[in-house]
């Protein structure tokens, strides 16, 4: 099985060298656990290798807002944005037109830029606009099959908790599920990462401590 590096130090040792390629990775976790940092760090890792990566926002937020937040990290490189190796796009205007319009916009972006990695943040905004679970299942199936057919690794985020994730359609249909969390220990909160699912991979299980600082995100070698 082909694999590509995650771009998150410490993670590849847990997943036999990297993400299966192509595949779709669900990043779960409550707000503030580091999902956006994870996805963007991986996109910049790909862009620095000379390949194209695309960030698709579904929250109607202008690209400069995300870029301003990311510029605090050392992995951020404005030159890669200026030269369109990392492309920021907004799906917000298409949400009111339904799932079909969103899917067509994603397909248009992929065919235009041929990215090797894609980040859709968050998928829950798209789920909200669809009227039924069946419509969302159909949308998600078509999206996953299309993206894998285009030969890329795609990250999608959701704000599910552990309890919600275990019964979610997203977790069932995606190739991989990575859960980010923060746990209160000794009057402070610490962040953790856990690989819950990765098809075709003998991945390590259990929570691993996460460190997020100016350099970005890295996974500690064992639970602490």
N, C-alpha and C positions, 0 to 999 in steps of 0.2 A: 504493500500500500504506500502510495506517495504521501509525503508529509511536508509541511512547511513550519518553520519556527514560529513560535507565538509572539516573540518580541518582548515577553515578560520574563525577566530573569528568574530562574528557579522553577518555572512552570513546565518547561519541556522535559525535565527529568521525571516529572510525574506522568507524562503522557507519551512515553516511548519516542521522544524526540521532536514532537510537534503535533499540530492539528492534521487529521486526515484531509487529503486534498483530492477533489473538492468536498466540501461539507458545509453544514449550517450549524452554528453554535449559538445556543441560547444562554444569555447571561442574566441570571436572576438575582434578585436582592432588593431590599428596601432602599429608599432614597438615601444617598450619602455613603453607600457601601463601596463605591468606586467603579461602577459599571462603565460609565463614560470614559473614565481614565484608562481602564483596561482596553476598551475598544480602540480609542484614539492612539494609544501607545503602540498597539499592534499595527494600525494603519500607517503610522509614521515609520515603523520598522520596515514595512514593505516598500514604502516610497523611497526610503534611503537606499534601497537596493536597485533603484531605477525603474521599478514597476509602478503602475497607477493604482491608487486606492481612492475609494469614494465614501464620503460620509453623507447619509441621507437623514435629515431631521424631519420628524413628523409632529413637531410641537409648535410650528409656525414661529420659530425663533430665527432672527437673521443670523447668517454665518459669523458675523463679527463678534457676536456674543460668545459663541463657543471658542472662537479663536482667541479672544481676550482671556478667557479662563485657561486655555491650554498654554498660552505664552509664558505662564509661570513655571512650566516644566522644561527641563533641559532637553527632552526629546523633541520638543516643538522646533520646527525649522521653517521660518517664513519663506525661504527660497523655494522649498518644495511646494508651498501653496501658490506662490507667484508663477512658478513654471508648470502648474497644474499636474504635478505628480500626485498631490493630494487635493481632492476636489470636494468642496462643501456645497451641498444642494439642499433645498427646502421642499418637502412634500406637503407642507401645510395647506397651500391653496387647493390642492387636489382632494383633500379629505372630504370636503362637502359634496364632492361629485361621486363618491362611492368607491367601493373596493376595486372595481374594474378600472377606473381612472387612475387610481394609485398604482395598480399593477402595471398599467401601460406606461406610466411615468418612470417607474423603476426600470422597466425593460428598455425604454428609450435611453435612459442614463447609462445603463450597462452597455448597450450596443454602441453608444457614442464614444465612451471612454475605455471600454475593454479592461475594467479593473481586475486585479488579482485578489483584492480584498475589499469587502463592502461592510459598512456598519449602518444598520437601520435602528434608529434610537428615538422613541421606544416603539415596539410593536403594539403595545397596549392602546396607543392612540388610534391605530388603524382598527383594532378589534372593537373599539367603542362605537365607531361609525357604522358598523355592520349590524343588521337587524336581528340576526339569529346566529346560534352556534354553528349551524350547518353552513351558512354563508361564509363564516370566518374559516371553517375547516376547508371549504373549497378554495378560498383565497389563499390560505396558507399552503395548501398542497400545491397549487399552481405556482406560487412564488418559490417554494423550495425546489421543485422539479426544474423550474426555469433557471434558477441561480446555479444549481449543481451542473446543469447542462452547459452553462457558460464557462465552467472551469474556474471557480473562485471559492474562496472561503468567506462566508458571510456571518457576521455577528448580529444578533437581534437582542434587544433588551426588554425585560419585563420587571415590574416591581412586585412580583409574587413573593410571598413568604414561603418557608419550607412546606407548610401545610398545604398551601394553595398549589405549589409547584407539583406536588405528587399526583394531583388529579388534573393537571392542566393539559389542554390539547397541544400547546406549544412544546412542552417537554416530551410528549409522546412522539411528535412528528419530527423534531429536530434530531440531528445526528449526535449532538453533544449537549450536555447541560452542565454549566459551571455556576455554582451558587456562591455569592459574596454576602458576607454578613458582618455585623459588629455585635460583640457580646460584652456585657458589663462584667468586669472582673476587678476586684479590689478598688471600687469607686471610680473606675475609668472604663472607657469603651475601647476595645481592640478589634481590629478588622481581621477577617479570616476568609479563606478561599477553600472550596471543596469541589472536586470533580465528581459529580453524581452519575454521569453517563458519558461514554464516548465509544461509539460503535467501532468495532475492529481494533480496539486498543486495550491492552492490559494495564489500565491506569491505576495509579496509587489512590487509595481511598482515605477518608478522614480529613478533618480540617487542618489547614496549614495557615500559619500566621502570615498576614500581609503587612508590608511596610509601604507607605506612600509618602514620599518626600519630594524634594526639588528634582531629583533624577527621574522620578516617575514611580511606578509600582514594581515591587519584587516580592517573590514568594519565599518565605523562610523554609528551611529544609525539614522541619518537623513541628508538630503541635506544641505551642508554648502558651 
